[in-house]
């Protein structure tokens, strides 16, 4: 038997129809392993070593998959073709390949059609380590920023929900932009343009951009009077 593991039950049901009776398709129901929500799950002093644990909400699913692996000659990891999907395949491989005796393959497809699925099955590849490392970096930032900073904010600022690798940076950008808006001082300036005609009779508009090979900056002409005196 060949075991195919996808992420969602809906995909599993559809793909099961495309493959022959020698295949069995199961769903992982998303991520099957994660960092424990406690201090020490990532060690920055030891090359950011990460300690993983099985997801308790996926215990029943994992048990079914492990049972199917024992009866399978080959396991095909067919999770989504993105960073998170690659991570799920990597986690499954780490959990299921304990005896190092099973043949694992990684396949990806961008559409759940019979042609795309069969083509992917016939063209397997190895797990993309770059995508897995990208996932680890994302998860590390989520953990180190959110897990460490959020409790501090809860004690210092009332009503604060959490900090995070995306929301905290986005908030900083918004605050900086708001400060720029509050400190903005309007300035009037003039530009010089002229309606002209080419030799072929085509009309066009020209703008003054330099004087004596010196670039004309936006605020160089500060008054209408100066534009007439200096540049005409």
C-alpha positions as CSV (number, residue, x, y, z in Angstrom):
1,X,0.0,0.0,0.0
2,X,1.1,3.6,-0.7
3,X,0.1,6.2,1.9
4,X,-0.5,9.7,0.7
5,X,-0.8,12.4,3.4
6,X,-2.4,15.8,2.6
7,X,-3.6,18.6,4.9
8,X,-7.3,18.8,4.6
9,X,-10.0,16.0,4.7
10,X,-11.7,17.6,1.6
11,X,-8.5,17.2,-0.4
12,X,-8.0,13.6,0.8
13,X,-11.5,12.6,-0.3
14,X,-11.0,14.1,-3.8
15,X,-7.5,12.8,-4.3
16,X,-8.6,9.3,-3.2
17,X,-10.9,9.2,-6.2
18,X,-8.0,10.0,-8.6
19,X,-5.6,7.3,-7.3
20,X,-5.9,3.5,-7.6
21,X,-6.8,1.0,-5.0
22,X,-3.2,0.6,-4.0
23,X,-3.3,4.1,-2.5
24,X,-4.7,5.3,0.8
25,X,-5.1,9.1,1.4
26,X,-5.2,10.6,4.9
27,X,-5.3,14.2,6.1
28,X,-2.9,15.6,8.7
29,X,-5.5,18.3,9.6
30,X,-2.8,21.0,9.4
31,X,0.2,21.2,11.7
32,X,1.0,18.1,13.8
33,X,3.8,19.5,15.9
34,X,4.6,22.8,17.5
35,X,6.8,24.5,20.1
36,X,5.6,24.1,23.7
37,X,4.1,27.3,25.1
38,X,6.7,27.6,27.8
39,X,10.0,29.2,28.4
40,X,13.0,27.3,26.9
41,X,11.3,26.0,23.7
42,X,13.9,27.9,21.7
43,X,17.5,28.3,22.9
44,X,19.1,31.4,21.3
45,X,22.4,30.6,22.9
46,X,22.5,27.1,21.2
47,X,22.1,28.0,17.5
48,X,18.4,28.7,18.2
49,X,17.7,25.0,18.9
50,X,14.0,24.3,18.9
51,X,12.2,21.7,21.0
52,X,9.0,20.3,19.4
53,X,6.1,18.4,20.8
54,X,3.2,16.7,19.2
55,X,-0.1,18.6,19.0
56,X,-2.5,17.2,21.5
57,X,-5.4,18.2,19.3
58,X,-4.0,16.0,16.5
59,X,-3.4,12.9,18.7
60,X,-6.1,10.8,17.2
61,X,-5.1,11.9,13.6
62,X,-1.5,11.1,14.2
63,X,-2.3,7.7,15.7
64,X,-4.3,6.8,12.5
65,X,-1.5,8.0,10.3
66,X,1.2,6.1,12.3
67,X,-1.0,2.9,12.0
68,X,-1.3,3.4,8.3
69,X,2.5,4.0,7.9
70,X,3.2,0.6,9.5
71,X,1.2,-1.1,6.7
72,X,2.6,1.1,3.9
73,X,5.5,0.4,1.5
74,X,5.8,4.1,0.6
75,X,4.7,7.3,2.1
76,X,3.9,10.3,-0.1
77,X,3.9,13.7,1.6
78,X,1.5,15.8,-0.4
79,X,0.9,18.8,1.8
80,X,0.4,22.3,0.4
81,X,3.1,23.8,-1.9
82,X,4.1,26.7,0.4
83,X,6.2,27.3,3.4
84,X,3.7,26.0,6.0
85,X,2.9,23.0,3.8
86,X,6.6,22.1,3.5
87,X,7.0,22.4,7.3
88,X,4.1,20.0,7.8
89,X,5.7,17.5,5.5
90,X,9.0,17.9,7.4
91,X,7.3,17.5,10.8
92,X,5.5,14.3,9.5
93,X,8.8,13.0,8.2
94,X,10.5,13.6,11.5
95,X,7.7,11.8,13.4
96,X,7.1,8.9,11.1
97,X,10.6,8.0,10.0
98,X,11.9,6.8,13.3
99,X,12.9,3.4,12.1
100,X,14.5,4.8,8.9
101,X,13.1,1.9,7.0
102,X,10.3,3.5,5.0
103,X,10.5,5.2,1.6
104,X,9.3,8.8,1.8
105,X,8.6,11.1,-1.1
106,X,7.5,14.7,-1.3
107,X,5.1,15.9,-4.1
108,X,3.4,19.2,-4.7
109,X,0.6,20.4,-6.9
110,X,-1.1,23.8,-7.3
111,X,-4.5,22.5,-8.4
112,X,-6.5,19.5,-7.1
113,X,-7.3,18.1,-10.6
114,X,-6.6,14.5,-11.7
115,X,-3.9,15.6,-14.2
116,X,-2.0,17.7,-11.7
117,X,-2.2,15.2,-8.9
118,X,-1.1,12.3,-11.1
119,X,1.7,14.4,-12.6
120,X,2.9,15.3,-9.1
121,X,2.8,11.6,-8.0
122,X,5.0,10.7,-11.0
123,X,7.5,13.5,-10.3
124,X,8.4,13.4,-6.6
125,X,11.2,15.4,-5.0
126,X,12.9,15.7,-1.6
127,X,11.7,18.1,1.2
128,X,12.8,21.7,0.4
129,X,15.2,22.5,3.3
130,X,15.2,26.2,2.4
131,X,11.4,26.4,2.9
132,X,11.6,24.5,6.2
133,X,14.3,26.9,7.4
134,X,12.1,29.8,6.4
135,X,9.3,28.3,8.5
136,X,11.6,27.8,11.5
137,X,12.6,31.5,11.2
138,X,9.0,32.6,11.1
139,X,8.1,30.4,14.1
140,X,11.1,31.5,16.1
141,X,10.2,35.2,15.6
142,X,6.6,34.5,16.6
143,X,7.7,32.7,19.7
144,X,10.6,35.0,20.8
145,X,8.7,38.2,20.2
146,X,5.2,37.3,21.0
147,X,5.9,34.9,23.9
148,X,8.5,37.1,25.5
149,X,7.1,40.6,25.0
150,X,3.3,40.1,25.3
151,X,3.4,39.3,29.1
152,X,5.5,42.5,29.6
153,X,2.9,44.6,27.8
154,X,0.1,43.1,29.8
155,X,1.7,44.4,33.0
156,X,2.5,47.8,31.6
157,X,-0.4,48.8,29.4
158,X,-4.0,48.1,30.1
159,X,-6.1,46.7,27.3
160,X,-3.1,45.5,25.3
161,X,-3.7,42.1,23.7
162,X,-0.3,41.0,22.4
163,X,2.9,41.8,20.5
164,X,4.0,40.0,17.4
165,X,6.6,39.9,14.6
166,X,4.1,41.5,12.1
167,X,1.7,43.6,14.2
168,X,4.4,45.2,16.3
169,X,6.4,46.3,13.3
170,X,3.2,47.5,11.5
171,X,2.2,49.5,14.6
172,X,5.6,51.1,14.7
173,X,5.3,52.2,11.0
174,X,1.8,53.6,11.6
175,X,3.0,55.6,14.7
176,X,6.0,57.0,12.8
177,X,3.8,58.0,9.9
178,X,1.3,59.7,12.2
179,X,4.2,61.7,13.8
180,X,5.3,62.8,10.4
181,X,1.7,63.9,9.6
182,X,1.4,65.8,12.9
183,X,4.8,67.5,12.4
184,X,4.2,68.4,8.7
185,X,4.5,72.0,7.8
186,X,3.1,73.0,4.4
187,X,5.3,74.9,1.9
188,X,4.3,76.6,-1.2
189,X,6.4,76.1,-4.3
190,X,6.2,76.8,-8.0
191,X,7.2,74.9,-11.1
192,X,7.7,76.1,-14.6
193,X,6.1,74.5,-17.6
194,X,5.6,75.5,-21.1
195,X,3.4,74.4,-23.9
196,X,5.6,73.8,-27.0
197,X,5.4,72.5,-30.5
198,X,7.8,70.1,-32.2
199,X,9.0,70.5,-35.8
200,X,6.4,68.0,-36.9
201,X,3.7,70.1,-35.5
202,X,3.0,67.9,-32.5
203,X,2.3,69.8,-29.3
204,X,3.8,68.8,-25.9
205,X,4.4,70.2,-22.4
206,X,8.0,70.8,-21.2
207,X,9.0,71.3,-17.6
208,X,12.1,73.1,-16.3
209,X,14.3,70.6,-14.4
210,X,17.7,72.2,-14.4
211,X,19.5,75.6,-14.6
212,X,23.0,75.7,-16.0
213,X,23.3,71.9,-15.6
214,X,22.3,72.3,-11.9
215,X,19.3,70.2,-11.0
216,X,16.3,72.2,-9.9
217,X,14.9,70.8,-6.6
218,X,11.2,70.8,-5.7
219,X,11.3,73.8,-3.3
220,X,13.9,75.9,-5.2
221,X,11.2,78.3,-6.6
222,X,9.6,79.6,-3.5
223,X,7.5,82.4,-5.0
224,X,5.7,83.4,-8.2
225,X,7.7,86.6,-8.3
226,X,11.0,84.7,-8.1
227,X,10.0,82.3,-10.9
228,X,9.4,85.3,-13.2
229,X,12.6,87.1,-12.2
230,X,15.1,84.2,-12.0
231,X,13.9,81.8,-14.6
232,X,12.2,83.7,-17.4
